[in-house]
Amino acid sequence: MKDTDSRDLFLNPVTDQIVPKYSMVVKIPICIRDIKRKAINMEYSSMEEYKTDVDLMFKNCIMYNIGVEGIWFRDEAQR
């Protein structure tokens, strides 16, 4: 997953300092780094739990990046 994210859009946690008011929109943030940590620590009891986190990461991106200015980010999440 990280290899296909060549611009590291989803690698690191998103903060309000990086993206204003992100926490007001996204209530359960997650990124590739968090998912990797959970996998290494064997915190997933099933592939479905892993898939839920991956889907949440992309849904968060789509939910936050509304309007014309967010189309590129939404397209990346859907890709």
PyMOL Python script that loads the backbone (N, CA, C, O; Angstrom):
from pymol import cmd

cmd.read_pdbstr("""\
ATOM      1  N   MET A   1       0.838  -1.185   0.000  1.00  0.00           N
ATOM      2  CA  MET A   1       0.000   0.000   0.000  1.00  0.00           C
ATOM      3  C   MET A   1       0.884   1.251   0.000  1.00  0.00           C
ATOM      4  O   MET A   1       0.619   2.203  -0.734  1.00  0.00           O
ATOM      5  N   LYS A   2       1.930   1.243   0.822  1.00  0.00           N
ATOM      6  CA  LYS A   2       2.810   2.403   0.886  1.00  0.00           C
ATOM      7  C   LYS A   2       3.494   2.637  -0.458  1.00  0.00           C
ATOM      8  O   LYS A   2       3.686   3.786  -0.858  1.00  0.00           O
ATOM      9  N   ASP A   3       3.862   1.576  -1.154  1.00  0.00           N
ATOM     10  CA  ASP A   3       4.550   1.712  -2.435  1.00  0.00           C
ATOM     11  C   ASP A   3       3.688   2.391  -3.489  1.00  0.00           C
ATOM     12  O   ASP A   3       4.220   3.056  -4.377  1.00  0.00           O
ATOM     13  N   THR A   4       2.386   2.240  -3.413  1.00  0.00           N
ATOM     14  CA  THR A   4       1.506   2.882  -4.393  1.00  0.00           C
ATOM     15  C   THR A   4       1.167   4.319  -4.004  1.00  0.00           C
ATOM     16  O   THR A   4       0.559   5.045  -4.791  1.00  0.00           O
ATOM     17  N   ASP A   5       1.554   4.733  -2.800  1.00  0.00           N
ATOM     18  CA  ASP A   5       1.332   6.098  -2.320  1.00  0.00           C
ATOM     19  C   ASP A   5       2.624   6.886  -2.516  1.00  0.00           C
ATOM     20  O   ASP A   5       3.275   7.260  -1.541  1.00  0.00           O
ATOM     21  N   SER A   6       2.994   7.137  -3.756  1.00  0.00           N
ATOM     22  CA  SER A   6       4.294   7.723  -4.083  1.00  0.00           C
ATOM     23  C   SER A   6       4.501   9.119  -3.502  1.00  0.00           C
ATOM     24  O   SER A   6       5.641   9.549  -3.329  1.00  0.00           O
ATOM     25  N   ARG A   7       3.433   9.821  -3.205  1.00  0.00           N
ATOM     26  CA  ARG A   7       3.550  11.169  -2.622  1.00  0.00           C
ATOM     27  C   ARG A   7       3.369  11.171  -1.105  1.00  0.00           C
ATOM     28  O   ARG A   7       3.328  12.229  -0.478  1.00  0.00           O
ATOM     29  N   ASP A   8       3.263   9.994  -0.534  1.00  0.00           N
ATOM     30  CA  ASP A   8       3.091   9.842   0.921  1.00  0.00           C
ATOM     31  C   ASP A   8       1.902  10.627   1.469  1.00  0.00           C
ATOM     32  O   ASP A   8       1.966  11.182   2.566  1.00  0.00           O
ATOM     33  N   LEU A   9       0.830  10.668   0.703  1.00  0.00           N
ATOM     34  CA  LEU A   9      -0.373  11.386   1.139  1.00  0.00           C
ATOM     35  C   LEU A   9      -1.017  10.735   2.354  1.00  0.00           C
ATOM     36  O   LEU A   9      -1.602  11.415   3.198  1.00  0.00           O
ATOM     37  N   PHE A  10      -0.905   9.416   2.436  1.00  0.00           N
ATOM     38  CA  PHE A  10      -1.604   8.664   3.474  1.00  0.00           C
ATOM     39  C   PHE A  10      -0.657   8.067   4.514  1.00  0.00           C
ATOM     40  O   PHE A  10      -1.096   7.339   5.405  1.00  0.00           O
ATOM     41  N   LEU A  11       0.633   8.369   4.408  1.00  0.00           N
ATOM     42  CA  LEU A  11       1.635   7.744   5.267  1.00  0.00           C
ATOM     43  C   LEU A  11       1.562   8.192   6.715  1.00  0.00           C
ATOM     44  O   LEU A  11       1.582   7.359   7.622  1.00  0.00           O
ATOM     45  N   ASN A  12       1.478   9.481   6.943  1.00  0.00           N
ATOM     46  CA  ASN A  12       1.588  10.038   8.292  1.00  0.00           C
ATOM     47  C   ASN A  12       0.254  10.556   8.824  1.00  0.00           C
ATOM     48  O   ASN A  12      -0.664  10.839   8.054  1.00  0.00           O
ATOM     49  N   PRO A  13       0.159  10.677  10.142  1.00  0.00           N
ATOM     50  CA  PRO A  13      -1.070  11.231  10.725  1.00  0.00           C
ATOM     51  C   PRO A  13      -1.327  12.654  10.228  1.00  0.00           C
ATOM     52  O   PRO A  13      -0.392  13.425  10.010  1.00  0.00           O
ATOM     53  N   VAL A  14      -2.583  12.986  10.055  1.00  0.00           N
ATOM     54  CA  VAL A  14      -2.981  14.344   9.673  1.00  0.00           C
ATOM     55  C   VAL A  14      -3.319  15.098  10.947  1.00  0.00           C
ATOM     56  O   VAL A  14      -4.096  14.623  11.775  1.00  0.00           O
ATOM     57  N   THR A  15      -2.729  16.275  11.096  1.00  0.00           N
ATOM     58  CA  THR A  15      -2.992  17.099  12.274  1.00  0.00           C
ATOM     59  C   THR A  15      -3.679  18.392  11.848  1.00  0.00           C
ATOM     60  O   THR A  15      -3.679  18.753  10.671  1.00  0.00           O
ATOM     61  N   ASP A  16      -4.259  19.076  12.814  1.00  0.00           N
ATOM     62  CA  ASP A  16      -4.887  20.371  12.520  1.00  0.00           C
ATOM     63  C   ASP A  16      -3.846  21.407  12.103  1.00  0.00           C
ATOM     64  O   ASP A  16      -4.179  22.365  11.404  1.00  0.00           O
ATOM     65  N   GLN A  17      -2.594  21.231  12.521  1.00  0.00           N
ATOM     66  CA  GLN A  17      -1.540  22.151  12.104  1.00  0.00           C
ATOM     67  C   GLN A  17      -1.236  21.996  10.614  1.00  0.00           C
ATOM     68  O   GLN A  17      -0.919  22.971   9.934  1.00  0.00           O
ATOM     69  N   ILE A  18      -1.335  20.775  10.118  1.00  0.00           N
ATOM     70  CA  ILE A  18      -1.084  20.501   8.703  1.00  0.00           C
ATOM     71  C   ILE A  18      -2.330  20.806   7.875  1.00  0.00           C
ATOM     72  O   ILE A  18      -2.245  21.426   6.815  1.00  0.00           O
ATOM     73  N   VAL A  19      -3.473  20.369   8.365  1.00  0.00           N
ATOM     74  CA  VAL A  19      -4.747  20.524   7.656  1.00  0.00           C
ATOM     75  C   VAL A  19      -5.746  21.163   8.623  1.00  0.00           C
ATOM     76  O   VAL A  19      -6.284  20.482   9.495  1.00  0.00           O
ATOM     77  N   PRO A  20      -5.997  22.455   8.475  1.00  0.00           N
ATOM     78  CA  PRO A  20      -6.872  23.169   9.413  1.00  0.00           C
ATOM     79  C   PRO A  20      -8.238  22.515   9.596  1.00  0.00           C
ATOM     80  O   PRO A  20      -8.898  22.124   8.633  1.00  0.00           O
ATOM     81  N   LYS A  21      -8.639  22.409  10.854  1.00  0.00           N
ATOM     82  CA  LYS A  21      -9.955  21.898  11.255  1.00  0.00           C
ATOM     83  C   LYS A  21     -10.193  20.435  10.876  1.00  0.00           C
ATOM     84  O   LYS A  21     -11.339  19.989  10.834  1.00  0.00           O
ATOM     85  N   TYR A  22      -9.133  19.693  10.604  1.00  0.00           N
ATOM     86  CA  TYR A  22      -9.276  18.284  10.231  1.00  0.00           C
ATOM     87  C   TYR A  22     -10.009  17.503  11.318  1.00  0.00           C
ATOM     88  O   TYR A  22     -10.886  16.692  11.022  1.00  0.00           O
ATOM     89  N   SER A  23      -9.652  17.748  12.567  1.00  0.00           N
ATOM     90  CA  SER A  23     -10.259  16.992  13.671  1.00  0.00           C
ATOM     91  C   SER A  23     -11.732  17.332  13.880  1.00  0.00           C
ATOM     92  O   SER A  23     -12.457  16.580  14.532  1.00  0.00           O
ATOM     93  N   MET A  24     -12.170  18.446  13.335  1.00  0.00           N
ATOM     94  CA  MET A  24     -13.593  18.789  13.433  1.00  0.00           C
ATOM     95  C   MET A  24     -14.420  17.955  12.455  1.00  0.00           C
ATOM     96  O   MET A  24     -15.609  17.726  12.676  1.00  0.00           O
ATOM     97  N   VAL A  25     -13.793  17.508  11.391  1.00  0.00           N
ATOM     98  CA  VAL A  25     -14.481  16.734  10.349  1.00  0.00           C
ATOM     99  C   VAL A  25     -14.241  15.236  10.533  1.00  0.00           C
ATOM    100  O   VAL A  25     -15.172  14.435  10.454  1.00  0.00           O
ATOM    101  N   VAL A  26     -12.997  14.873  10.776  1.00  0.00           N
ATOM    102  CA  VAL A  26     -12.604  13.460  10.873  1.00  0.00           C
ATOM    103  C   VAL A  26     -12.476  13.080  12.346  1.00  0.00           C
ATOM    104  O   VAL A  26     -11.583  13.558  13.044  1.00  0.00           O
ATOM    105  N   LYS A  27     -13.362  12.230  12.801  1.00  0.00           N
ATOM    106  CA  LYS A  27     -13.397  11.855  14.212  1.00  0.00           C
ATOM    107  C   LYS A  27     -12.495  10.665  14.544  1.00  0.00           C
ATOM    108  O   LYS A  27     -12.064  10.523  15.689  1.00  0.00           O
ATOM    109  N   ILE A  28     -12.204   9.812  13.562  1.00  0.00           N
ATOM    110  CA  ILE A  28     -11.340   8.652  13.791  1.00  0.00           C
ATOM    111  C   ILE A  28     -10.233   8.666  12.731  1.00  0.00           C
ATOM    112  O   ILE A  28     -10.336   7.983  11.712  1.00  0.00           O
ATOM    113  N   PRO A  29      -9.180   9.442  12.975  1.00  0.00           N
ATOM    114  CA  PRO A  29      -8.103   9.503  11.980  1.00  0.00           C
ATOM    115  C   PRO A  29      -7.255   8.233  11.984  1.00  0.00           C
ATOM    116  O   PRO A  29      -7.088   7.582  13.015  1.00  0.00           O
ATOM    117  N   ILE A  30      -6.731   7.900  10.822  1.00  0.00           N
ATOM    118  CA  ILE A  30      -5.830   6.753  10.692  1.00  0.00           C
ATOM    119  C   ILE A  30      -4.988   6.963   9.446  1.00  0.00           C
ATOM    120  O   ILE A  30      -5.432   7.590   8.483  1.00  0.00           O
ATOM    121  N   CYS A  31      -3.773   6.437   9.468  1.00  0.00           N
ATOM    122  CA  CYS A  31      -2.856   6.587   8.347  1.00  0.00           C
ATOM    123  C   CYS A  31      -2.107   5.268   8.146  1.00  0.00           C
ATOM    124  O   CYS A  31      -2.248   4.337   8.938  1.00  0.00           O
ATOM    125  N   ILE A  32      -1.315   5.202   7.085  1.00  0.00           N
ATOM    126  CA  ILE A  32      -0.564   3.982   6.795  1.00  0.00           C
ATOM    127  C   ILE A  32       0.370   3.638   7.956  1.00  0.00           C
ATOM    128  O   ILE A  32       0.511   2.467   8.311  1.00  0.00           O
ATOM    129  N   ARG A  33       1.004   4.645   8.545  1.00  0.00           N
ATOM    130  CA  ARG A  33       1.911   4.389   9.670  1.00  0.00           C
ATOM    131  C   ARG A  33       1.164   3.716  10.830  1.00  0.00           C
ATOM    132  O   ARG A  33       1.679   2.775  11.433  1.00  0.00           O
ATOM    133  N   ASP A  34      -0.050   4.196  11.142  1.00  0.00           N
ATOM    134  CA  ASP A  34      -0.852   3.584  12.212  1.00  0.00           C
ATOM    135  C   ASP A  34      -1.239   2.147  11.871  1.00  0.00           C
ATOM    136  O   ASP A  34      -1.172   1.257  12.719  1.00  0.00           O
ATOM    137  N   ILE A  35      -1.637   1.936  10.638  1.00  0.00           N
ATOM    138  CA  ILE A  35      -2.041   0.603  10.194  1.00  0.00           C
ATOM    139  C   ILE A  35      -0.857  -0.358  10.267  1.00  0.00           C
ATOM    140  O   ILE A  35      -0.998  -1.496  10.716  1.00  0.00           O
ATOM    141  N   LYS A  36       0.308   0.104   9.824  1.00  0.00           N
ATOM    142  CA  LYS A  36       1.512  -0.735   9.877  1.00  0.00           C
ATOM    143  C   LYS A  36       1.858  -1.091  11.324  1.00  0.00           C
ATOM    144  O   LYS A  36       2.170  -2.243  11.625  1.00  0.00           O
ATOM    145  N   ARG A  37       1.801  -0.104  12.215  1.00  0.00           N
ATOM    146  CA  ARG A  37       2.099  -0.352  13.633  1.00  0.00           C
ATOM    147  C   ARG A  37       1.145  -1.387  14.206  1.00  0.00           C
ATOM    148  O   ARG A  37       1.562  -2.295  14.925  1.00  0.00           O
ATOM    149  N   LYS A  38      -0.152  -1.246  13.883  1.00  0.00           N
ATOM    150  CA  LYS A  38      -1.138  -2.204  14.384  1.00  0.00           C
ATOM    151  C   LYS A  38      -0.882  -3.609  13.833  1.00  0.00           C
ATOM    152  O   LYS A  38      -1.062  -4.600  14.541  1.00  0.00           O
ATOM    153  N   ALA A  39      -0.462  -3.689  12.575  1.00  0.00           N
ATOM    154  CA  ALA A  39      -0.177  -4.999  11.976  1.00  0.00           C
ATOM    155  C   ALA A  39       1.052  -5.630  12.622  1.00  0.00           C
ATOM    156  O   ALA A  39       1.044  -6.818  12.945  1.00  0.00           O
ATOM    157  N   ILE A  40       2.109  -4.840  12.812  1.00  0.00           N
ATOM    158  CA  ILE A  40       3.332  -5.356  13.436  1.00  0.00           C
ATOM    159  C   ILE A  40       3.062  -5.827  14.861  1.00  0.00           C
ATOM    160  O   ILE A  40       3.600  -6.843  15.300  1.00  0.00           O
ATOM    161  N   ASN A  41       2.225  -5.082  15.577  1.00  0.00           N
ATOM    162  CA  ASN A  41       1.897  -5.431  16.960  1.00  0.00           C
ATOM    163  C   ASN A  41       0.776  -6.470  17.068  1.00  0.00           C
ATOM    164  O   ASN A  41       0.302  -6.785  18.160  1.00  0.00           O
ATOM    165  N   MET A  42       0.368  -6.991  15.907  1.00  0.00           N
ATOM    166  CA  MET A  42      -0.671  -8.023  15.839  1.00  0.00           C
ATOM    167  C   MET A  42      -1.962  -7.585  16.529  1.00  0.00           C
ATOM    168  O   MET A  42      -2.587  -8.364  17.248  1.00  0.00           O
ATOM    169  N   GLU A  43      -2.350  -6.339  16.303  1.00  0.00           N
ATOM    170  CA  GLU A  43      -3.568  -5.797  16.882  1.00  0.00           C
ATOM    171  C   GLU A  43      -4.805  -6.113  16.054  1.00  0.00           C
ATOM    172  O   GLU A  43      -5.927  -5.862  16.495  1.00  0.00           O
ATOM    173  N   TYR A  44      -4.611  -6.660  14.859  1.00  0.00           N
ATOM    174  CA  TYR A  44      -5.740  -7.063  14.020  1.00  0.00           C
ATOM    175  C   TYR A  44      -6.035  -8.533  14.273  1.00  0.00           C
ATOM    176  O   TYR A  44      -5.146  -9.380  14.194  1.00  0.00           O
ATOM    177  N   SER A  45      -7.281  -8.821  14.573  1.00  0.00           N
ATOM    178  CA  SER A  45      -7.647 -10.218  14.782  1.00  0.00           C
ATOM    179  C   SER A  45      -8.190 -10.860  13.510  1.00  0.00           C
ATOM    180  O   SER A  45      -8.456 -12.062  13.474  1.00  0.00           O
ATOM    181  N   SER A  46      -8.351 -10.047  12.468  1.00  0.00           N
ATOM    182  CA  SER A  46      -8.824 -10.580  11.190  1.00  0.00           C
ATOM    183  C   SER A  46      -8.444  -9.631  10.066  1.00  0.00           C
ATOM    184  O   SER A  46      -8.134  -8.463  10.297  1.00  0.00           O
ATOM    185  N   MET A  47      -8.471 -10.148   8.855  1.00  0.00           N
ATOM    186  CA  MET A  47      -8.229  -9.306   7.685  1.00  0.00           C
ATOM    187  C   MET A  47      -9.342  -8.270   7.535  1.00  0.00           C
ATOM    188  O   MET A  47      -9.115  -7.184   7.002  1.00  0.00           O
ATOM    189  N   GLU A  48     -10.523  -8.602   7.998  1.00  0.00           N
ATOM    190  CA  GLU A  48     -11.648  -7.664   7.925  1.00  0.00           C
ATOM    191  C   GLU A  48     -11.368  -6.416   8.765  1.00  0.00           C
ATOM    192  O   GLU A  48     -11.709  -5.308   8.350  1.00  0.00           O
ATOM    193  N   GLU A  49     -10.752  -6.581   9.942  1.00  0.00           N
ATOM    194  CA  GLU A  49     -10.390  -5.424  10.774  1.00  0.00           C
ATOM    195  C   GLU A  49      -9.354  -4.557  10.056  1.00  0.00           C
ATOM    196  O   GLU A  49      -9.442  -3.330  10.076  1.00  0.00           O
ATOM    197  N   TYR A  50      -8.383  -5.197   9.428  1.00  0.00           N
ATOM    198  CA  TYR A  50      -7.374  -4.477   8.650  1.00  0.00           C
ATOM    199  C   TYR A  50      -8.056  -3.702   7.517  1.00  0.00           C
ATOM    200  O   TYR A  50      -7.789  -2.516   7.322  1.00  0.00           O
ATOM    201  N   LYS A  51      -8.923  -4.366   6.786  1.00  0.00           N
ATOM    202  CA  LYS A  51      -9.635  -3.740   5.668  1.00  0.00           C
ATOM    203  C   LYS A  51     -10.473  -2.562   6.151  1.00  0.00           C
ATOM    204  O   LYS A  51     -10.562  -1.544   5.465  1.00  0.00           O
ATOM    205  N   THR A  52     -11.083  -2.689   7.314  1.00  0.00           N
ATOM    206  CA  THR A  52     -11.894  -1.603   7.874  1.00  0.00           C
ATOM    207  C   THR A  52     -11.034  -0.360   8.095  1.00  0.00           C
ATOM    208  O   THR A  52     -11.463   0.752   7.785  1.00  0.00           O
ATOM    209  N   ASP A  53      -9.830  -0.537   8.626  1.00  0.00           N
ATOM    210  CA  ASP A  53      -8.943   0.608   8.834  1.00  0.00           C
ATOM    211  C   ASP A  53      -8.490   1.227   7.515  1.00  0.00           C
ATOM    212  O   ASP A  53      -8.448   2.450   7.385  1.00  0.00           O
ATOM    213  N   VAL A  54      -8.155   0.394   6.543  1.00  0.00           N
ATOM    214  CA  VAL A  54      -7.742   0.909   5.235  1.00  0.00           C
ATOM    215  C   VAL A  54      -8.891   1.688   4.608  1.00  0.00           C
ATOM    216  O   VAL A  54      -8.691   2.795   4.109  1.00  0.00           O
ATOM    217  N   ASP A  55     -10.085   1.120   4.630  1.00  0.00           N
ATOM    218  CA  ASP A  55     -11.252   1.820   4.077  1.00  0.00           C
ATOM    219  C   ASP A  55     -11.501   3.136   4.813  1.00  0.00           C
ATOM    220  O   ASP A  55     -11.834   4.141   4.185  1.00  0.00           O
ATOM    221  N   LEU A  56     -11.346   3.139   6.124  1.00  0.00           N
ATOM    222  CA  LEU A  56     -11.546   4.345   6.923  1.00  0.00           C
ATOM    223  C   LEU A  56     -10.555   5.432   6.516  1.00  0.00           C
ATOM    224  O   LEU A  56     -10.923   6.604   6.430  1.00  0.00           O
ATOM    225  N   MET A  57      -9.322   5.059   6.270  1.00  0.00           N
ATOM    226  CA  MET A  57      -8.305   6.028   5.867  1.00  0.00           C
ATOM    227  C   MET A  57      -8.728   6.757   4.583  1.00  0.00           C
ATOM    228  O   MET A  57      -8.616   7.979   4.487  1.00  0.00           O
ATOM    229  N   PHE A  58      -9.206   5.999   3.615  1.00  0.00           N
ATOM    230  CA  PHE A  58      -9.616   6.608   2.355  1.00  0.00           C
ATOM    231  C   PHE A  58     -10.935   7.362   2.497  1.00  0.00           C
ATOM    232  O   PHE A  58     -11.109   8.414   1.883  1.00  0.00           O
ATOM    233  N   LYS A  59     -11.862   6.846   3.292  1.00  0.00           N
ATOM    234  CA  LYS A  59     -13.129   7.546   3.530  1.00  0.00           C
ATOM    235  C   LYS A  59     -12.891   8.884   4.222  1.00  0.00           C
ATOM    236  O   LYS A  59     -13.544   9.875   3.897  1.00  0.00           O
ATOM    237  N   ASN A  60     -11.959   8.917   5.171  1.00  0.00           N
ATOM    238  CA  ASN A  60     -11.619  10.164   5.848  1.00  0.00           C
ATOM    239  C   ASN A  60     -11.137  11.209   4.843  1.00  0.00           C
ATOM    240  O   ASN A  60     -11.539  12.371   4.906  1.00  0.00           O
ATOM    241  N   CYS A  61     -10.285  10.795   3.928  1.00  0.00           N
ATOM    242  CA  CYS A  61      -9.763  11.699   2.908  1.00  0.00           C
ATOM    243  C   CYS A  61     -10.893  12.243   2.041  1.00  0.00           C
ATOM    244  O   CYS A  61     -10.955  13.444   1.777  1.00  0.00           O
ATOM    245  N   ILE A  62     -11.766  11.379   1.610  1.00  0.00           N
ATOM    246  CA  ILE A  62     -12.885  11.786   0.757  1.00  0.00           C
ATOM    247  C   ILE A  62     -13.836  12.708   1.518  1.00  0.00           C
ATOM    248  O   ILE A  62     -14.333  13.687   0.960  1.00  0.00           O
ATOM    249  N   MET A  63     -14.088  12.399   2.787  1.00  0.00           N
ATOM    250  CA  MET A  63     -15.008  13.191   3.595  1.00  0.00           C
ATOM    251  C   MET A  63     -14.454  14.595   3.860  1.00  0.00           C
ATOM    252  O   MET A  63     -15.203  15.571   3.833  1.00  0.00           O
ATOM    253  N   TYR A  64     -13.151  14.699   4.116  1.00  0.00           N
ATOM    254  CA  TYR A  64     -12.577  16.008   4.427  1.00  0.00           C
ATOM    255  C   TYR A  64     -12.425  16.874   3.181  1.00  0.00           C
ATOM    256  O   TYR A  64     -12.686  18.076   3.224  1.00  0.00           O
ATOM    257  N   ASN A  65     -12.013  16.283   2.099  1.00  0.00           N
ATOM    258  CA  ASN A  65     -11.677  17.029   0.882  1.00  0.00           C
ATOM    259  C   ASN A  65     -12.886  17.188  -0.027  1.00  0.00           C
ATOM    260  O   ASN A  65     -13.015  16.516  -1.049  1.00  0.00           O
ATOM    261  N   ILE A  66     -13.765  18.095   0.375  1.00  0.00           N
ATOM    262  CA  ILE A  66     -14.983  18.348  -0.403  1.00  0.00           C
ATOM    263  C   ILE A  66     -14.748  19.508  -1.375  1.00  0.00           C
ATOM    264  O   ILE A  66     -13.747  20.219  -1.286  1.00  0.00           O
ATOM    265  N   GLY A  67     -15.668  19.677  -2.278  1.00  0.00           N
ATOM    266  CA  GLY A  67     -15.596  20.796  -3.210  1.00  0.00           C
ATOM    267  C   GLY A  67     -14.577  20.597  -4.313  1.00  0.00           C
ATOM    268  O   GLY A  67     -13.892  19.577  -4.386  1.00  0.00           O
ATOM    269  N   VAL A  68     -14.500  21.591  -5.160  1.00  0.00           N
ATOM    270  CA  VAL A  68     -13.605  21.546  -6.317  1.00  0.00           C
ATOM    271  C   VAL A  68     -12.145  21.437  -5.883  1.00  0.00           C
ATOM    272  O   VAL A  68     -11.363  20.706  -6.492  1.00  0.00           O
ATOM    273  N   GLU A  69     -11.778  22.172  -4.818  1.00  0.00           N
ATOM    274  CA  GLU A  69     -10.380  22.177  -4.387  1.00  0.00           C
ATOM    275  C   GLU A  69      -9.915  20.822  -3.847  1.00  0.00           C
ATOM    276  O   GLU A  69      -8.711  20.584  -3.755  1.00  0.00           O
ATOM    277  N   GLY A  70     -10.829  19.945  -3.495  1.00  0.00           N
ATOM    278  CA  GLY A  70     -10.457  18.644  -2.956  1.00  0.00           C
ATOM    279  C   GLY A  70     -10.520  17.507  -3.944  1.00  0.00           C
ATOM    280  O   GLY A  70     -10.284  16.355  -3.579  1.00  0.00           O
ATOM    281  N   ILE A  71     -10.833  17.805  -5.183  1.00  0.00           N
ATOM    282  CA  ILE A  71     -11.049  16.734  -6.168  1.00  0.00           C
ATOM    283  C   ILE A  71      -9.804  15.871  -6.365  1.00  0.00           C
ATOM    284  O   ILE A  71      -9.921  14.652  -6.484  1.00  0.00           O
ATOM    285  N   TRP A  72      -8.624  16.471  -6.403  1.00  0.00           N
ATOM    286  CA  TRP A  72      -7.400  15.698  -6.616  1.00  0.00           C
ATOM    287  C   TRP A  72      -7.200  14.700  -5.472  1.00  0.00           C
ATOM    288  O   TRP A  72      -6.869  13.538  -5.711  1.00  0.00           O
ATOM    289  N   PHE A  73      -7.401  15.154  -4.225  1.00  0.00           N
ATOM    290  CA  PHE A  73      -7.251  14.273  -3.068  1.00  0.00           C
ATOM    291  C   PHE A  73      -8.286  13.147  -3.088  1.00  0.00           C
ATOM    292  O   PHE A  73      -7.963  11.997  -2.792  1.00  0.00           O
ATOM    293  N   ARG A  74      -9.522  13.482  -3.434  1.00  0.00           N
ATOM    294  CA  ARG A  74     -10.567  12.451  -3.518  1.00  0.00           C
ATOM    295  C   ARG A  74     -10.217  11.425  -4.590  1.00  0.00           C
ATOM    296  O   ARG A  74     -10.396  10.223  -4.393  1.00  0.00           O
ATOM    297  N   ASP A  75      -9.722  11.902  -5.711  1.00  0.00           N
ATOM    298  CA  ASP A  75      -9.323  10.988  -6.782  1.00  0.00           C
ATOM    299  C   ASP A  75      -8.195  10.049  -6.337  1.00  0.00           C
ATOM    300  O   ASP A  75      -8.198   8.863  -6.670  1.00  0.00           O
ATOM    301  N   GLU A  76      -7.233  10.591  -5.584  1.00  0.00           N
ATOM    302  CA  GLU A  76      -6.153   9.753  -5.072  1.00  0.00           C
ATOM    303  C   GLU A  76      -6.681   8.697  -4.097  1.00  0.00           C
ATOM    304  O   GLU A  76      -6.246   7.546  -4.127  1.00  0.00           O
ATOM    305  N   ALA A  77      -7.604   9.090  -3.248  1.00  0.00           N
ATOM    306  CA  ALA A  77      -8.187   8.135  -2.294  1.00  0.00           C
ATOM    307  C   ALA A  77      -8.961   7.042  -3.015  1.00  0.00           C
ATOM    308  O   ALA A  77      -8.918   5.878  -2.617  1.00  0.00           O
ATOM    309  N   GLN A  78      -9.656   7.411  -4.056  1.00  0.00           N
ATOM    310  CA  GLN A  78     -10.449   6.422  -4.801  1.00  0.00           C
ATOM    311  C   GLN A  78      -9.577   5.528  -5.665  1.00  0.00           C
ATOM    312  O   GLN A  78      -9.940   4.389  -5.956  1.00  0.00           O
ATOM    313  N   ARG A  79      -8.423   6.046  -6.075  1.00  0.00           N
ATOM    314  CA  ARG A  79      -7.493   5.266  -6.894  1.00  0.00           C
ATOM    315  C   ARG A  79      -6.976   4.095  -6.072  1.00  0.00           C
ATOM    316  O   ARG A  79      -6.175   3.300  -6.565  1.00  0.00           O
TER     317      ARG A  79
END
""", "prot")
cmd.dss("prot")
cmd.show_as("cartoon", "prot")
cmd.util.cbc("prot")
cmd.orient("prot")
